[in-house]
Amino acid sequence: MNDLKFTTCGDYLADQQVTKRIGFACKYLHYKQNQPKKLLEELQRPLTERSTTVAWLNRQTRDVAEERMWDIMVHNAAAAKRLVEYVGSLPPELRMVRLGSNQLPCATQHEWMYFWSRPDVLAYCEKHYAKVGEAARRLDVRLSMHPGQFCVLASDNDEIVERSIEEFEYHANLIRWMGYGKSFQDFKCNVHISGRKGPAGIRDSLKRLSPEARNTITIENDENKWGLEHTLELADDLALVLDIHHHWCNTRGEYIQPNDDRINRIIDSWRGVRPAMHYSVSREDIITGHSETEKPDFAALEEQGFKKGKLRAHSDYCWNSAVNEWALSHWEWGDIMVEAKMKNLASGQLYSMTEESKQMAA
């Protein structure tokens, strides 16, 4: 393992040995994407989580619905372990992955909660997700999760907050089964502020979370209402995740620099744990014809008629070398979760620009 001395930002990180990481989210993609669709699906299926819908389950008899959920549970636990083992076979700097949130489909839907509370189901989950965590620790893979857009802990609607806490605690159960949540940020479970109550609403919900949930929750800036300045209000409460593409959109064009004072505040919020950040760039099929070696200028793009809603969409690949270079300038202080649509192919593309990759290839 190429352990790298990390002394750039944050006094507590001085003299700490760490491996800088670049990761991808949720789904493995085979490196030969030009193959027939059915063959690709077959190649990717063993590492890909399956799901179902409440609508489908509700149309079935109870026996058929329960059989489907059991089958998906068995597949997803095995797929998560295989995904971790795949990531664990990569260079140390690429050993980071976000697990998908649909591990246990419809687990927070009230009409199906009884199934996921059955003793035999819980015993299976505890046993097999423990194997996922064991594999991650054995192979030194950094794990995370990201509850979806309906997890709104800062909502001004009490019912939505209740459902959001249920959703977050569902993730906390998975984290607990994997053997994490025991200490601050031994696992990252990320959400946005989202709701109208803002940072104050997040603080209110924090008080109601389990210890494992409080240990693993992180808050990310978004591209709309709740930007970096708002997440910084929570720096003393939990760890902050900087999404540099969201920040570029929210500020209409700021390429925040690693020596910015706000970066130190983000680092300090992690209390000695190496931070994580998110990265993407505007879609290559939207700003077509843009130079791959020049950073997009938000104001200029707006003048050309591009709307913010289009510019915020995540790219397929890390296609712009100038933006990649800027993103990698932040790698000294935080691990990079690549949120491009082409998953591990995009994270590998970004990694290929690093000195660590070039040294390995030499």
C-alpha positions in Angstrom: 0.0 0.0 0.0 1.2 3.5 -0.9 0.8 5.2 2.4 1.1 9.0 1.9 2.1 11.6 4.4 -0.7 14.0 4.9 0.1 17.4 6.5 -1.6 19.9 4.3 -4.6 21.0 6.3 -5.8 20.6 9.8 -3.4 20.4 12.7 -4.7 17.1 13.9 -3.8 15.4 10.6 -0.1 16.2 10.9 2.1 13.1 11.0 -0.9 10.9 10.2 -0.3 8.1 7.7 -3.2 7.8 5.3 -4.1 6.4 1.8 -5.8 9.0 -0.4 -8.8 7.4 -2.1 -11.1 7.9 -5.1 -14.4 6.0 -5.1 -17.6 5.4 -7.0 -21.3 5.0 -6.1 -23.5 2.0 -5.9 -23.1 0.1 -9.2 -20.3 -1.8 -10.9 -19.9 -1.4 -14.7 -18.0 -3.9 -16.8 -15.0 -2.3 -18.5 -16.2 -3.4 -22.0 -19.4 -1.4 -22.3 -19.6 -2.0 -26.1 -20.9 -5.5 -25.6 -24.6 -6.6 -26.2 -26.9 -5.3 -23.4 -27.9 -8.8 -22.2 -24.3 -9.9 -21.9 -23.4 -6.8 -20.0 -26.3 -7.3 -17.6 -25.2 -10.9 -17.1 -21.6 -9.8 -16.4 -22.7 -7.0 -14.0 -25.6 -8.8 -12.2 -23.5 -10.6 -9.6 -22.3 -7.3 -8.2 -25.5 -5.3 -8.7 -28.3 -4.9 -6.2 -31.8 -5.9 -7.2 -35.1 -4.2 -6.1 -38.8 -4.2 -6.5 -41.7 -1.8 -5.9 -44.5 -1.5 -3.4 -46.9 -1.5 -6.4 -45.6 -4.8 -7.6 -45.7 -6.4 -4.1 -49.2 -5.2 -3.4 -50.5 -6.9 -6.6 -49.2 -10.3 -5.4 -50.3 -12.8 -2.9 -48.5 -12.5 0.4 -46.5 -15.7 -0.2 -45.3 -14.5 -3.6 -44.4 -11.1 -2.3 -42.5 -12.5 0.7 -40.7 -15.0 -1.6 -39.6 -12.1 -3.9 -38.3 -10.0 -0.9 -36.4 -13.0 0.5 -34.8 -13.7 -2.9 -33.8 -10.1 -3.3 -32.4 -10.0 0.2 -30.2 -13.0 -0.4 -29.0 -11.7 -3.7 -28.3 -8.2 -2.4 -26.3 -9.3 0.6 -24.1 -11.5 -1.6 -23.8 -8.8 -4.3 -22.7 -6.2 -1.7 -20.0 -8.6 -0.5 -18.9 -9.3 -4.1 -18.8 -5.6 -4.8 -16.6 -4.9 -1.8 -14.3 -7.8 -2.8 -14.0 -6.3 -6.3 -13.1 -2.9 -4.9 -10.7 -4.6 -2.5 -8.8 -6.0 -5.6 -8.1 -2.5 -7.0 -5.1 -0.3 -6.2 -5.3 1.0 -2.6 -6.2 4.5 -3.8 -9.4 3.1 -5.5 -10.7 1.2 -2.4 -13.8 3.3 -1.7 -17.4 2.6 -2.7 -20.9 3.7 -1.8 -23.3 0.8 -1.2 -26.8 1.2 -2.7 -29.8 2.1 -0.5 -32.1 -0.6 -1.8 -30.4 -3.5 0.0 -33.8 -4.4 1.6 -36.5 -3.2 -0.8 -39.5 -1.5 0.8 -38.1 -2.0 4.3 -39.5 1.4 5.4 -42.9 0.9 3.7 -45.3 0.4 6.6 -47.3 -2.4 4.9 -44.1 -4.5 4.5 -42.2 -3.7 7.7 -43.5 -6.8 9.3 -41.5 -8.9 6.9 -38.3 -7.1 7.6 -38.9 -7.6 11.4 -39.3 -11.3 11.2 -36.7 -13.1 13.3 -35.5 -15.3 10.4 -35.1 -12.3 8.2 -33.2 -10.3 10.8 -30.9 -13.3 11.6 -30.1 -13.7 7.9 -29.3 -9.9 7.5 -27.2 -9.8 10.6 -25.1 -12.8 9.5 -24.6 -11.9 5.9 -24.1 -8.1 6.2 -21.6 -8.9 8.9 -19.6 -10.6 6.1 -19.8 -7.5 4.0 -18.3 -5.4 6.8 -15.6 -8.1 7.5 -14.6 -8.1 3.9 -14.4 -4.3 3.8 -12.1 -4.2 6.9 -10.0 -7.1 5.7 -9.4 -5.5 2.3 -9.2 -1.9 3.6 -12.2 -0.6 1.6 -13.9 2.6 2.8 -17.7 2.3 2.7 -20.5 4.8 2.7 -24.3 5.1 1.9 -26.5 7.9 0.8 -30.2 7.9 1.7 -32.3 9.2 -1.2 -34.1 12.5 -1.8 -37.1 11.5 0.4 -35.0 11.5 3.5 -35.7 15.1 4.6 -34.6 15.4 8.2 -35.1 19.2 8.2 -38.7 19.2 6.9 -41.2 21.4 8.5 -43.7 18.6 8.2 -43.7 16.3 11.3 -44.9 13.3 9.4 -42.1 13.7 6.8 -39.5 14.0 9.6 -40.8 10.8 11.2 -40.6 8.9 7.9 -37.1 10.4 7.2 -35.9 9.2 10.6 -37.2 5.7 9.8 -35.4 5.8 6.5 -32.1 6.9 8.1 -32.4 4.3 10.9 -33.0 1.6 8.2 -29.5 2.6 6.9 -28.2 2.6 10.4 -29.3 -1.0 10.9 -27.4 -2.0 7.8 -24.4 -0.1 9.1 -24.7 -1.8 12.5 -25.0 -5.3 10.9 -21.8 -4.5 9.0 -20.0 -3.8 12.2 -19.8 0.0 11.9 -21.3 3.0 13.8 -19.2 2.2 16.8 -17.2 5.4 16.6 -17.4 8.8 15.0 -17.3 8.5 11.2 -16.1 4.9 11.0 -18.7 4.8 8.2 -20.2 7.7 6.2 -24.0 8.0 5.7 -24.7 11.2 3.8 -27.8 13.3 3.4 -28.7 16.8 2.3 -30.3 19.5 4.5 -33.2 19.7 2.0 -36.1 20.8 4.3 -37.4 24.3 5.0 -36.2 24.2 8.7 -32.6 24.2 7.5 -29.7 23.6 9.9 -31.9 24.0 12.9 -34.1 21.2 11.6 -31.1 18.9 11.2 -30.1 19.6 14.8 -33.6 18.7 16.0 -33.5 15.4 14.2 -30.0 14.6 15.4 -31.3 14.4 18.9 -33.7 11.6 17.9 -31.2 9.4 16.0 -29.7 6.2 17.4 -26.0 6.4 18.5 -25.0 4.5 15.3 -26.9 7.0 13.2 -25.3 10.0 14.9 -21.9 8.5 14.6 -22.2 8.1 10.8 -24.4 10.9 9.5 -22.8 13.6 7.3 -24.4 16.6 5.7 -23.7 17.7 2.1 -24.2 21.1 0.5 -26.6 21.2 -2.3 -26.8 23.2 -5.6 -30.0 25.1 -4.7 -31.1 26.6 -1.4 -28.7 25.0 1.2 -25.2 25.7 0.1 -21.8 25.5 1.8 -22.4 28.5 4.1 -25.5 26.7 5.5 -23.8 23.4 6.0 -20.9 25.2 7.8 -23.5 26.2 10.5 -23.5 22.5 11.4 -19.7 22.1 11.6 -19.8 21.6 15.4 -22.6 19.1 15.2 -21.5 16.5 12.6 -19.1 15.9 9.7 -19.5 18.0 6.6 -19.2 16.7 3.0 -18.3 19.2 0.3 -19.7 18.6 -3.1 -17.6 20.8 -5.3 -19.9 20.5 -8.3 -22.9 21.5 -6.2 -20.9 24.4 -4.9 -20.0 25.5 -8.4 -23.7 25.5 -9.3 -24.9 27.1 -6.1 -22.4 30.0 -6.4 -22.8 30.2 -10.2 -19.2 29.4 -10.9 -16.9 29.4 -7.9 -14.0 26.9 -8.2 -13.3 26.7 -4.4 -9.6 26.3 -3.7 -8.0 23.9 -1.2 -6.4 26.8 0.8 -9.8 28.4 1.4 -10.6 28.9 5.1 -13.9 27.1 4.6 -12.0 23.9 3.7 -10.3 24.0 7.1 -13.6 24.2 8.8 -14.9 21.2 6.9 -11.7 19.3 7.8 -12.2 20.2 11.5 -15.8 18.9 11.4 -14.4 15.4 10.9 -12.5 15.4 14.2 -9.4 13.6 13.0 -11.0 11.3 10.5 -10.0 11.8 6.9 -12.8 13.7 5.2 -14.7 12.7 2.1 -16.0 15.0 -0.7 -18.1 14.5 -3.8 -17.2 15.3 -7.4 -18.8 15.5 -10.8 -18.9 18.0 -13.7 -21.7 19.2 -16.0 -22.8 16.7 -18.6 -20.7 16.3 -21.7 -23.8 15.9 -23.9 -25.2 19.2 -22.6 -22.3 21.5 -23.0 -21.3 19.9 -26.3 -18.3 21.3 -28.0 -16.8 22.7 -24.8 -13.0 22.3 -24.6 -11.9 19.3 -22.6 -8.9 21.3 -21.4 -10.7 24.5 -20.1 -12.9 24.7 -17.0 -16.5 25.6 -17.8 -17.4 29.3 -17.1 -20.8 29.3 -15.4 -21.7 32.9 -16.3 -20.6 32.4 -19.9 -22.7 29.3 -20.2 -25.8 31.1 -18.7 -25.3 33.8 -21.3 -25.4 31.1 -23.9 -28.8 30.0 -22.7 -27.8 27.1 -20.5 -30.1 26.8 -17.4 -28.8 25.9 -14.0 -31.0 22.9 -13.9 -29.2 21.5 -16.9 -25.7 22.4 -15.7 -26.1 20.7 -12.3 -26.7 17.3 -13.9 -23.9 14.8 -13.4 -21.7 13.8 -16.3 -21.1 10.3 -17.5 -17.3 10.5 -17.3 -14.7 12.8 -15.8 -14.3 14.3 -19.3 -12.7 17.6 -18.5 -9.0 17.4 -17.7 -8.9 21.0 -16.3 -11.8 20.4 -13.9 -10.2 17.0 -13.0 -7.0 18.8 -12.1 -8.9 21.2 -9.9 -10.7 18.4 -8.2 -7.5 16.5 -7.6 -6.0 19.6 -5.9 -8.5 18.8 -3.1 -7.4 15.2 -2.9 -4.7 16.1 -0.3 -7.3 16.9 2.3 -10.2 14.5 1.4 -11.2 11.3 -0.4 -13.1 11.9 -3.6 -16.4 10.1 -4.3 -17.0 10.4 -8.0 -20.7 10.8 -8.8 -20.4 10.5 -12.5 -22.9 8.1 -14.2 -20.3 5.7 -15.5 -19.4 4.7 -11.9 -16.1 2.8 -11.6 -15.1 3.6 -15.2 -15.3 7.3 -14.3 -13.5 7.0 -11.0 -10.8 5.0 -12.8 -10.5 7.7 -15.4 -9.9 10.3 -12.7 -7.4 8.1 -10.9 -5.4 7.7 -14.2 -4.5 11.4 -13.9 -2.8 11.0 -10.5 0.8 10.6 -9.8 0.0 7.4 -7.8 -1.5 5.8 -10.9 1.5 6.8 -13.0 3.9 5.4 -10.5 2.0 2.1 -10.4 2.1 1.9 -14.2 5.8 2.6 -14.4 
